[in-house]
Amino acid sequence: MHRPCAAGEPSTAIRATNAACGHSCRRERPAASAAGGRRHHLHPGAVGHELSAAWPAGAVPLYLAGGGKASIDAEDGRLATAPDAGGAVEHIVHDPWRPAPSAPGAGPTDRSAIDARPDVLTFTAAPREAPITLAGDVAARLFIVSDTPSFDLCCVLSRVTPAGQVFALAPGYCRVKPGDAAAPLTLAMGAVCATLQPGEALRLSLSGAAFPAYAVNSGTGADPTTTPLAAASIITLGVRHGASSPSSVMIPVVEAPS
């Protein structure tokens, strides 16, 4: 049975900021407007917003692929239209004393420096040859194991520009408590409304933390906001992908010109 990931609890001081920036496992769909049930979609890169008759439905999977070196080689981790026949395991080593950071500030922020860290896995699709429009919910479906009873997982879908800048489109965060781990783990991310231009690419980034947006998980299952760092453990996560463990991210494609 697929088990949706439970939401992580952000630190109290920045909870309001997280709500504004989309740092959560689940985001409610926009409410229908009074005029004919239409939905308003905020479209990055465009002026104003878009209206549609309904919240877009349906998504296509992009599968994680690579040779097991996604944490150290930006060219190794890929997003593909089909799972690799062989498969591999990518490893995240989360150090609670040097946790992967959350993106600073509000609004569009280049997160390429975060993606370059060795404790962040990146999977990047081929650059677009034609524009593609995304609108709707994003979700990750991951075959993941941990060497501790509890762990956190941060997933971020981003747009990579030809210049190498990386801008988040749909972030998601999950805290897995002892006994709650399931394979595959399904993590509901944010909603997205964006158009990628030729030369741009989609990327999925995975890490075991997003500090200080979320308190660092000690790995024990204890409350991370009150557990001292001295009680924390280094956490190793294994993300499996391939035909037998088809880890993927569901992308809501609404327009893909040929």
C-alpha positions as CSV (number, residue, x, y, z in Angstrom):
1,M,0.0,0.0,0.0
2,H,1.2,3.5,-0.8
3,R,1.5,5.7,2.2
4,P,1.4,9.5,1.8
5,C,4.2,11.2,3.8
6,A,3.1,13.0,6.9
7,A,3.9,16.7,7.0
8,G,7.0,18.0,8.8
9,E,6.6,20.7,11.4
10,P,8.5,23.9,10.7
11,S,10.2,25.9,13.4
12,T,7.8,28.3,15.1
13,A,9.7,31.4,14.3
14,I,9.5,30.9,10.5
15,R,6.2,29.1,10.2
16,A,4.5,32.1,8.7
17,T,7.3,32.5,6.1
18,N,7.0,28.8,5.2
19,A,3.3,29.2,4.5
20,A,4.1,32.1,2.1
21,C,6.9,30.3,0.4
22,G,5.3,26.9,0.0
23,H,7.4,24.8,2.4
24,S,4.9,22.1,3.1
25,C,4.0,18.5,2.2
26,R,0.6,19.5,0.9
27,R,-0.9,22.6,-0.4
28,E,-4.7,23.2,-0.8
29,R,-5.9,23.7,-4.4
30,P,-7.0,27.3,-5.1
31,A,-10.6,28.0,-4.2
32,A,-13.0,28.6,-7.1
33,S,-13.8,32.2,-7.8
34,A,-17.4,33.5,-7.6
35,A,-17.5,34.0,-11.4
36,G,-18.4,30.6,-12.9
37,G,-16.1,28.6,-10.7
38,R,-13.0,29.7,-12.5
39,R,-9.5,29.3,-10.9
40,H,-6.8,31.9,-10.7
41,H,-3.3,30.6,-11.5
42,L,-0.3,32.7,-10.6
43,H,2.1,32.3,-13.5
44,P,5.8,33.1,-12.8
45,G,7.3,35.2,-15.5
46,A,4.0,36.6,-16.6
47,V,2.2,39.8,-15.6
48,G,-1.0,39.1,-13.6
49,H,-2.6,35.7,-13.5
50,E,-4.4,33.2,-15.6
51,L,-8.0,31.9,-15.4
52,S,-9.2,28.5,-16.2
53,A,-12.5,26.7,-15.9
54,A,-11.2,24.0,-13.6
55,W,-8.1,23.0,-11.6
56,P,-5.9,21.1,-14.2
57,A,-6.1,17.3,-13.8
58,G,-3.7,14.6,-14.9
59,A,0.1,14.3,-14.8
60,V,2.9,12.5,-16.5
61,P,5.8,10.8,-14.7
62,L,9.4,11.6,-15.0
63,Y,11.6,8.8,-13.6
64,L,14.8,9.2,-11.6
65,A,17.8,7.7,-13.4
66,G,21.5,7.6,-13.1
67,G,24.5,5.5,-12.2
68,G,24.5,6.1,-8.4
69,K,26.6,9.3,-8.3
70,A,23.9,11.9,-8.3
71,S,25.3,13.4,-5.1
72,I,28.7,14.1,-6.5
73,D,28.2,14.4,-10.3
74,A,25.6,16.9,-11.6
75,E,25.6,15.1,-14.9
76,D,24.8,11.6,-13.5
77,G,21.4,12.2,-12.0
78,R,18.7,12.4,-14.8
79,L,14.9,12.7,-15.1
80,A,13.8,10.3,-17.9
81,T,10.5,9.4,-19.6
82,A,11.0,5.7,-18.7
83,P,12.8,4.0,-15.8
84,D,16.3,2.6,-16.4
85,A,16.3,-1.2,-17.0
86,G,19.2,-1.8,-14.5
87,G,18.6,0.7,-11.7
88,A,20.8,2.0,-9.0
89,V,20.8,3.4,-5.4
90,E,21.6,7.0,-4.7
91,H,22.7,8.0,-1.2
92,I,22.1,11.1,0.9
93,V,24.3,11.5,3.9
94,H,22.6,13.9,6.2
95,D,24.9,15.5,8.8
96,P,22.8,17.1,11.6
97,W,25.6,19.5,12.4
98,R,25.9,20.7,8.8
99,P,22.4,20.3,7.4
100,A,21.3,21.1,3.9
101,P,19.9,24.7,4.0
102,S,16.6,26.0,2.9
103,A,16.6,28.7,0.2
104,P,17.1,32.1,1.8
105,G,14.5,34.9,1.6
106,A,11.2,35.1,-0.2
107,G,10.5,35.2,-3.9
108,P,12.7,33.7,-6.8
109,T,16.1,32.7,-5.4
110,D,18.8,30.9,-7.3
111,R,19.4,27.7,-5.4
112,S,22.2,26.4,-7.6
113,A,24.7,26.6,-4.6
114,I,22.4,24.4,-2.5
115,D,22.1,21.8,-5.4
116,A,25.9,21.7,-5.6
117,R,26.2,20.4,-2.1
118,P,27.3,16.7,-1.7
119,D,24.3,16.0,0.6
120,V,21.8,17.0,-2.1
121,L,20.8,14.7,-4.9
122,T,19.9,16.3,-8.2
123,F,18.1,14.7,-11.2
124,T,17.8,16.9,-14.3
125,A,15.8,16.4,-17.4
126,A,17.2,17.2,-20.9
127,P,16.8,20.9,-21.9
128,R,13.6,21.7,-23.6
129,E,13.6,22.0,-27.4
130,A,10.1,23.6,-27.3
131,P,8.1,25.5,-24.7
132,I,6.1,23.4,-22.2
133,T,3.5,24.7,-19.7
134,L,2.9,23.1,-16.3
135,A,-0.2,23.7,-14.2
136,G,-1.4,21.7,-11.3
137,D,-0.2,19.5,-8.4
138,V,3.2,18.0,-8.2
139,A,4.0,14.8,-6.3
140,A,7.1,12.6,-5.8
141,R,6.9,8.8,-5.5
142,L,10.1,7.5,-4.1
143,F,11.5,4.1,-3.1
144,I,13.6,5.2,-0.1
145,V,15.3,3.5,2.9
146,S,16.9,4.9,6.0
147,D,19.4,3.6,8.6
148,T,17.5,5.5,11.4
149,P,13.9,5.1,12.7
150,S,13.0,8.6,11.6
151,F,14.1,10.9,8.8
152,D,13.2,14.0,6.9
153,L,13.0,14.5,3.1
154,C,13.0,17.7,1.2
155,C,11.9,17.6,-2.5
156,V,12.1,20.6,-4.7
157,L,11.1,20.7,-8.4
158,S,13.0,23.5,-10.1
159,R,13.5,25.2,-13.4
160,V,17.2,25.3,-14.6
161,T,18.1,28.1,-17.0
162,P,20.7,27.8,-19.8
163,A,23.0,30.0,-17.6
164,G,22.8,27.4,-14.8
165,Q,20.5,29.3,-12.4
166,V,18.0,27.1,-10.5
167,F,14.7,28.5,-9.4
168,A,12.2,26.5,-7.3
169,L,8.8,25.8,-8.8
170,A,7.2,23.3,-6.3
171,P,8.8,22.5,-2.9
172,G,7.7,19.8,-0.5
173,Y,8.8,18.6,2.9
174,C,8.1,15.4,4.8
175,R,8.9,14.0,8.2
176,V,8.8,10.2,8.5
177,K,8.2,9.1,12.0
178,P,9.2,5.6,13.4
179,G,7.0,2.9,11.9
180,D,5.6,5.2,9.2
181,A,8.1,4.4,6.4
182,A,6.6,2.8,3.4
183,A,7.8,1.9,-0.1
184,P,7.1,3.8,-2.2
185,L,6.8,7.0,-0.2
186,T,4.4,9.5,-1.7
187,L,5.2,13.1,-1.0
188,A,2.7,15.8,-2.2
189,M,4.5,18.9,-3.2
190,G,3.3,22.4,-4.0
191,A,1.2,23.4,-7.0
192,V,2.9,24.8,-10.0
193,C,2.0,27.1,-12.9
194,A,4.9,27.9,-15.2
195,T,6.1,27.8,-18.8
196,L,9.6,26.5,-19.5
197,Q,11.2,28.0,-22.6
198,P,13.6,26.3,-25.0
199,G,16.9,25.6,-23.4
200,E,15.4,25.4,-19.9
201,A,15.1,22.1,-18.0
202,L,13.3,20.6,-15.0
203,R,15.2,19.3,-12.0
204,L,14.2,17.4,-8.9
205,S,16.5,18.0,-5.8
206,L,16.4,15.7,-2.8
207,S,17.9,16.3,0.6
208,G,17.6,15.2,4.2
209,A,17.0,18.7,5.7
210,A,16.0,22.3,4.9
211,F,17.3,24.3,7.8
212,P,16.3,26.7,9.3
213,A,12.9,26.4,7.6
214,Y,12.5,23.0,9.4
215,A,14.1,21.9,12.7
216,V,16.8,19.2,12.1
217,N,15.6,15.6,12.6
218,S,17.7,13.7,15.1
219,G,16.8,10.4,13.6
220,T,15.3,9.0,16.8
221,G,11.8,10.2,16.3
222,A,12.0,12.6,19.2
223,D,10.6,16.2,18.9
224,P,13.4,18.0,16.8
225,T,12.5,21.4,18.3
226,T,13.5,20.2,21.8
227,T,16.1,17.4,21.1
228,P,19.7,18.6,21.6
229,L,22.1,18.2,18.7
230,A,24.3,16.0,20.9
231,A,21.6,13.4,20.7
232,A,21.3,13.5,16.9
233,S,22.8,10.9,14.5
234,I,24.1,11.1,11.0
235,I,21.4,9.7,8.7
236,T,22.0,7.8,5.5
237,L,19.2,7.6,3.0
238,G,19.1,5.3,0.0
239,V,16.9,6.3,-2.9
240,R,16.4,3.4,-5.3
241,H,15.4,3.9,-8.9
242,G,15.1,1.7,-12.0
243,A,12.6,-0.8,-13.4
244,S,12.1,-2.7,-10.1
245,S,11.9,0.5,-8.0
246,P,10.6,3.2,-10.3
247,S,11.1,6.4,-8.3
248,S,9.4,9.3,-10.1
249,V,8.0,12.8,-9.9
250,M,4.5,13.5,-11.4
251,I,4.5,16.6,-13.6
252,P,1.2,18.3,-14.5
253,V,1.8,19.0,-18.2
254,V,-1.1,21.0,-19.8
255,E,0.7,22.2,-22.9
256,A,3.6,20.8,-24.8
257,P,3.9,22.0,-28.4
258,S,5.4,19.5,-30.8
